[in-house]
Amino acid sequence: MVTPLLDKGWVKFPVDRSLDAWLSEAHSVAVERVKDPEQQREWLQCEGTWFVGVDTLPNDASGTVGQAGPLCGKAYQVARDLYGDLPLHAGQVSVMYPGYPKPRDGEAESAFRYRLKREAAHVDGLLAIGPERQRMLKEPHAYILGLPLTGCDASASPLVVWEGSHHIMRAAFEAHLSKCPVETWRDVDLTQIYQAARKEVFETCPRIELPAKPGEATLLHRHVLHGVAAWKEGACAPPEGRMIVYFRPEFRGGAEEWVSAP
């Protein structure tokens, strides 16, 4: 599974029954967290069609949540074998609802057009900083592991990736950052580099939808361009929506490892 991840930028794992107990507990905990008024005030966006859910799952560094043991499964083991046993952050509980996308609070018209046309395609860890919203590498994630918590139709806002885009994005970031002192990399403005690389990706890389059901897992390369498709009319999902928990642990070696690791 390592070779497809490094070649294509993504790999989808079949149902793994060793995850059953963990998923059951994580689902119960996540559903209650998503209902929490404070969590909703912070994370319910796009006119109620997207619960962003950063740091919503109250797991510890091993992935233990509620009465379940540490996170396990083939996909997580592949990620650990490749990038090391990194401590896990509180999981992101990303929930999509019928009607997505709608404009996000404070979202410029151009940004919403991008959400509609390009499914808000992005590389994780590049945050929009300051009034100019300069893209900077503030969160050097090692990988992105997605674990679905609800079963939905394939057209219920699936994850979307641009296959092979990680090669283009990495080359662009490496070429630009190599001109700067390593200690400044987290503060380098990558906006123009990022936008030019995305344009090349859209012109050359196939767009792949990756719907998944509980027990399956999706592992993404940290540089792969990805987004979320619109909720198709008539798509079915349980009342709690299309819910996926994502883990994106950061490299101990920071920005330098983010660029140089496989």
N, C-alpha and C positions, 0 to 999 in steps of 0.2 A: 504493500500500500504506500510505501514511501516514494517509490518511483513515480506513480501517477500524480502524487501531490506536488512533487518538484517539477514534473514535466508540464502538467496541465494547470496547476495552481489550486486544484480541489480534488477531493476524493469523498465519495459517499459510501458509507459502511452499511451492510445489511443489518437486519434486526438482530440485536445482541441480547439474549435473554438474561445475561448476567447483570444487565442494567435495570431489570424489572423493579426490584425493591427500591432502588435509588430514585427512579423516575416516579414511582407512585408517591413517595414521600415528598419529592421536590414539587410535584404537581399540587399536592394538597397545600403545602406551604406557600407556593407561588400564588395560587388562587386567592388565598387570604391576604397576602401582601398587596396584590393588585387592587383589592377592594379598599385598602386603607386610604382614608381621605387625604392624609399627608402625602402619601405616595402618588395619589391621583393628581393632587395640586402641582406636584413637581414634574410628573412624567406623562400625563395624559395629554397628547398633542394632536395636531391635525384634525381639529374639531371633533375629538373623541374617537378617531379612527386608528390611532396608534398610541400604545402605551410604551414609551421608550424603555423604561425600567432599568437604567444603569444602576448597578450595585443593589438591586432589589432583593435578590435571593440571599437569605442570611446564613450562608454556608461558611465554614472555616477554611483555612489554607489547604486542607486535604480534600475539600469538596464535601465534607460531612454536613448534612442538613437534616434537621429534625431528628427522627429516630433512625435514619438510614446511616450506613457506614460511609467511609470515604468514597469518592467518585472512582468508578472502575470502568471496565469495558475496553474493547479492542481499539477503538478510535483514540481514546485518551492515552492508551499505552503506546500507540504509534507516535503520538505527539511527544510524549515523555522520552521515548527512545531517541527521537531526533533532536529535541531541544533541551532535554534535561528535566529534572524533577522540580519545576518552578512552583512556588506557592501560588495557590489560586486566590483571586480576589472574590468578593461577593458577586455572584453571577448576575449578568444582565438578563432580565425577563422581558423579552420583546414580544408584544402582543399586537396583532393586527385584527381589525374589525371590518365588517362590511362597510363599503363606501370609501375605503382608503384608495387614493390619497385625497386629502383636503389640505388647504394651506396651513402651515404650521404658524404658531403665534409669532408675530414679528417677521415672518418670512417675506423677503422681497418678491415682487412679481417674477423677476428673472429666475430666482431660486425655485419658485413653485413651478415655473415652466420646465426647469431642469428636472424636478421631481417627477413631473408628468411624462416628459419625453424620454429621459434617461434613467428613470427609476432611482433618482438620487444616488447614482453610482459614486462610490468613494473608496478610498483606501483608509482603513482604520488607523487611528493614532495621529493623523494629521489634523490638528485642531485649528479652528478659525480664531485668530488672536487679534485683539485690539479693534479699534473702530474701522480699520481698513480690512479686517478679517483676513489677515495674512495667514496662510497655511504653514504651520510649523510642526515639527516632529516632537510632540510633547509626551506621547505614550508609545514607547517602542515595544509593541506587542510581539510575542514570539510566534503565535498562531491564533486562529479563531476556530473554536470547537462549538458546534451547534447541536443541541440535544432537544428534539421536539417533545413537548409535554402534552399536546393534544392532537387527535387525529382529524384531519380536514381534507376537503377536496384539493386536488392538485392546483386548482385555479384560485385558491384562497390566499392571495398575496404570497407566493413562494419566494424564497431566496433566489436571486439572479446573480450569475457570475459571468465575466468575460474571460473565456478560457485562454490561458497563455498570457494574459495581461500582466502577470507578475514579472515576466522577463522584461517587458518594456518599461514598466514602472521602476523596477530595481535599477536598470541601466541608467535611466534618467536621473534618479536620486543619487546614485553613486557618482556619476559624472559631475554633477553639480557640487555635491558635498565634499568631494575629494579636493576641491579647490580651497576649502575652508579648514581652519584648525578644528580638530576633532572636538575639542572642548566647547566649541560654539555651535555644534550641529543642531542642538535642540532649539536654537534661536535663529536659525537661518530661514529666510523667507523662501518658501518653495512654491509659492502660488503659480507663477508663470510656468515653471518646470512641470508642475502637477497638471495644469490645464493642457499644456501641449502634449504631454504623454497620454492623458485621457483621450484627447482628440485622435491620436494615432491608434489607441486601443479600439475606439468605436469604429474606426475605418477598417481595421485588420483582424480583430479577434471575434470569434463566434460567441454569441450571447446564449447562455445555457440556463434554463430554469431548473431549480433543484428542490422540488417539493419533497417533504420527508414526513414520516409518521413516527410515533413513539417507538423506541427500540432501535431505530436507525440513527445514524449520526453523520454529520457533515463536517469535514475538516478542511479549512481553507488556509492557503499560504498567506502570510501577513501582507504581502504586496499585491495580492490579486484585487482587481477592481470588482466591486460587488454592490448590489442594491436590493430593492424589494419591488416586486411587480405589483401592479394595481389589483385590487380585489375584483375578480370578474363577476359580472351579474349572474346570480343564481348559484354561486359557489356556496357549499355547505360547510359549516363548522359548528362545534358545540357553543353554548352560550358564553363560555370563557374566551372564545376567539381562537385565532391561530397563534399558539403560544410556544415559543422556543426559548430555552435558556442558553446563553452564550458565555463561554469562558475565553478570556484573552489575557493570559498572564504576560507580564513584561519580562524582557531579558534582564538578567543581572548585569550584563555588559552594556546596557543602555543603547544609545543611538549607534555606536560603532558596531555592536553585534547585530543590530537591526539591519544594517546594510550588508554585513559580511557573512552572516550565517547562511546555511543552505536555504 
